[in-house]
Amino acid sequence: MPIYEFHCNKCGTDFEFLAFSSSDKPECDSCGSKKVKKLMSACSYTSKGSGGETVSSSAGSSGCSGCSASSCEGCGG
């Protein structure tokens, strides 16, 4: 079940949508509009580093969907 990011054309809100099937149609979380546009999401992954530690990587964005910072150090996300 992929999670997609959308932008509402009516109120300007960005939100995530969990798709249970390809026929699921998202509605804006804020205003309920169905006039939404699918956004390009940055991919991320988690793997084991050379010393066995967990290493996370994100393509230019934080792990938080609501912020544009390059890391989550400031917010603890």
Backbone as CSV, one residue per row, in Angstrom:
resi,resn,N_x,N_y,N_z,CA_x,CA_y,CA_z,C_x,C_y,C_z
1,MET,0.845,-1.177,0.000,0.000,0.000,0.000,0.897,1.249,0.000
2,PRO,1.033,1.861,-1.127,1.891,3.054,-1.197,1.225,4.294,-0.608
3,ILE,2.062,5.179,-0.083,1.607,6.476,0.398,2.012,7.507,-0.639
4,TYR,1.066,8.267,-1.133,1.319,9.290,-2.132,1.139,10.673,-1.517
5,GLU,1.842,11.654,-2.052,1.689,13.038,-1.614,0.890,13.800,-2.669
6,PHE,-0.023,14.658,-2.200,-0.883,15.439,-3.088,-0.895,16.898,-2.668
7,HIS,-1.267,17.761,-3.608,-1.447,19.194,-3.361,-2.872,19.554,-3.751
8,CYS,-3.585,20.233,-2.859,-4.956,20.648,-3.137,-4.936,21.934,-3.947
9,ASN,-5.580,21.916,-5.105,-5.653,23.102,-5.960,-6.607,24.153,-5.411
10,LYS,-7.515,23.756,-4.521,-8.499,24.692,-3.980,-7.947,25.504,-2.809
11,CYS,-7.353,24.813,-1.803,-6.902,25.531,-0.600,-5.378,25.580,-0.443
12,GLY,-4.641,24.871,-1.300,-3.185,24.933,-1.254,-2.514,24.006,-0.254
13,THR,-3.261,23.122,0.381,-2.708,22.203,1.382,-2.004,21.034,0.705
14,ASP,-0.848,20.635,1.244,-0.167,19.409,0.829,-0.505,18.337,1.853
15,PHE,-0.797,17.112,1.389,-1.167,16.037,2.299,-0.756,14.695,1.724
16,GLU,-0.728,13.680,2.585,-0.405,12.320,2.176,-1.680,11.495,2.086
17,PHE,-1.650,10.485,1.212,-2.819,9.628,1.004,-2.350,8.187,0.891
18,LEU,-2.876,7.309,1.732,-2.553,5.893,1.694,-3.505,5.206,0.721
19,ALA,-2.964,4.673,-0.366,-3.786,4.058,-1.405,-3.910,2.556,-1.168
20,PHE,-5.118,2.094,-0.899,-5.366,0.669,-0.726,-5.508,-0.025,-2.081
21,SER,-5.920,0.712,-3.100,-5.991,0.189,-4.466,-5.784,1.344,-5.436
22,SER,-5.525,1.014,-6.686,-5.264,2.056,-7.678,-6.505,2.889,-7.992
23,SER,-7.690,2.408,-7.600,-8.922,3.149,-7.873,-9.282,4.133,-6.759
24,ASP,-8.536,4.117,-5.634,-8.799,5.059,-4.543,-8.521,6.488,-4.994
25,LYS,-9.451,7.385,-4.739,-9.316,8.795,-5.115,-9.195,9.648,-3.858
26,PRO,-8.124,10.430,-3.737,-7.932,11.230,-2.521,-8.803,12.472,-2.470
27,GLU,-9.094,12.890,-1.255,-9.756,14.171,-0.985,-8.837,14.958,-0.074
28,CYS,-8.856,16.275,-0.194,-8.049,17.139,0.645,-8.440,16.952,2.114
29,ASP,-7.427,16.815,2.971,-7.674,16.664,4.409,-8.293,17.920,5.016
30,SER,-7.982,19.089,4.443,-8.443,20.351,5.021,-9.823,20.776,4.541
31,CYS,-10.045,20.722,3.219,-11.297,21.275,2.696,-12.206,20.243,2.024
32,GLY,-11.725,19.009,1.829,-12.555,17.966,1.227,-12.629,17.996,-0.286
33,SER,-11.902,18.904,-0.922,-11.934,19.015,-2.384,-11.286,17.799,-3.035
34,LYS,-11.804,17.419,-4.194,-11.208,16.340,-4.979,-10.330,16.894,-6.098
35,LYS,-10.161,18.215,-6.133,-9.304,18.851,-7.136,-7.883,18.885,-6.587
36,VAL,-7.202,17.727,-6.687,-5.862,17.587,-6.141,-4.888,17.144,-7.228
37,LYS,-3.610,17.424,-6.998,-2.560,17.064,-7.945,-1.529,16.211,-7.220
38,LYS,-1.137,15.098,-7.832,-0.139,14.217,-7.250,1.236,14.888,-7.329
39,LEU,1.976,14.846,-6.222,3.303,15.460,-6.170,4.385,14.412,-6.375
40,MET,5.540,14.862,-6.845,6.694,13.998,-6.966,7.327,13.896,-5.584
41,SER,7.462,12.702,-5.058,8.027,12.492,-3.733,9.492,12.107,-3.847
42,ALA,10.281,12.535,-2.869,11.670,12.110,-2.793,11.700,10.707,-2.202
43,CYS,12.484,9.823,-2.781,12.563,8.473,-2.238,13.553,8.461,-1.081
44,SER,13.371,7.543,-0.180,14.301,7.395,0.936,14.450,5.922,1.246
45,TYR,15.523,5.590,1.939,15.742,4.204,2.306,16.534,4.127,3.601
46,THR,16.508,2.958,4.233,17.274,2.699,5.443,18.085,1.431,5.212
47,SER,19.357,1.482,5.554,20.208,0.312,5.391,21.211,0.259,6.527
48,LYS,21.957,-0.830,6.595,22.998,-0.977,7.602,24.292,-0.370,7.053
49,GLY,24.945,0.465,7.866,26.228,1.039,7.487,27.327,0.008,7.628
50,SER,28.542,0.360,7.274,29.658,-0.578,7.303,29.966,-1.067,8.716
51,GLY,29.625,-0.264,9.739,29.857,-0.667,11.122,28.643,-1.310,11.760
52,GLY,27.599,-1.596,11.004,26.392,-2.217,11.525,25.345,-1.226,11.997
53,GLU,25.674,0.073,11.974,24.703,1.081,12.407,23.658,1.311,11.329
54,THR,22.482,1.777,11.732,21.416,2.068,10.784,21.685,3.415,10.132
55,VAL,21.637,3.451,8.813,21.884,4.665,8.048,20.650,4.962,7.229
56,SER,20.117,6.177,7.356,18.955,6.581,6.567,19.381,7.598,5.539
57,SER,18.744,7.563,4.393,19.042,8.522,3.346,17.744,9.010,2.732
58,SER,17.708,10.283,2.409,16.546,10.876,1.760,17.045,11.769,0.645
59,ALA,16.370,11.795,-0.468,16.802,12.574,-1.630,16.382,14.018,-1.493
60,GLY,17.040,14.756,-0.605,16.848,16.196,-0.530,15.717,16.684,0.336
61,SER,15.151,15.842,1.169,14.100,16.339,2.049,14.165,15.621,3.377
62,SER,13.476,16.166,4.346,13.443,15.549,5.669,12.467,14.391,5.677
63,GLY,12.386,13.686,6.798,11.436,12.594,6.942,10.034,13.087,7.228
64,CYS,9.891,14.370,7.503,8.584,14.949,7.803,7.911,15.376,6.507
65,SER,6.650,15.087,6.366,5.970,15.478,5.134,5.620,16.954,5.121
66,GLY,5.567,17.591,6.289,5.114,18.973,6.351,6.216,20.003,6.410
67,CYS,7.484,19.601,6.170,8.540,20.600,6.245,9.515,20.420,5.101
68,SER,10.271,21.462,4.798,11.195,21.405,3.672,12.645,21.421,4.114
69,ALA,12.916,21.187,5.397,14.282,21.153,5.905,15.033,19.956,5.313
70,SER,16.350,20.036,5.293,17.135,18.935,4.753,17.421,17.849,5.793
71,SER,17.088,18.098,7.059,17.234,17.072,8.093,16.202,17.326,9.192
72,CYS,16.070,16.346,10.084,15.091,16.467,11.171,15.758,16.819,12.502
73,GLU,17.011,17.252,12.477,17.721,17.558,13.715,16.998,18.611,14.552
74,GLY,16.458,19.642,13.918,15.815,20.729,14.641,14.475,20.382,15.247
75,CYS,13.751,19.439,14.624,12.407,19.127,15.107,12.320,17.763,15.789
76,GLY,13.345,16.967,15.676,13.333,15.653,16.319,12.531,14.627,15.558
77,GLY,12.143,14.933,14.299,11.324,14.008,13.511,12.104,12.916,13.010
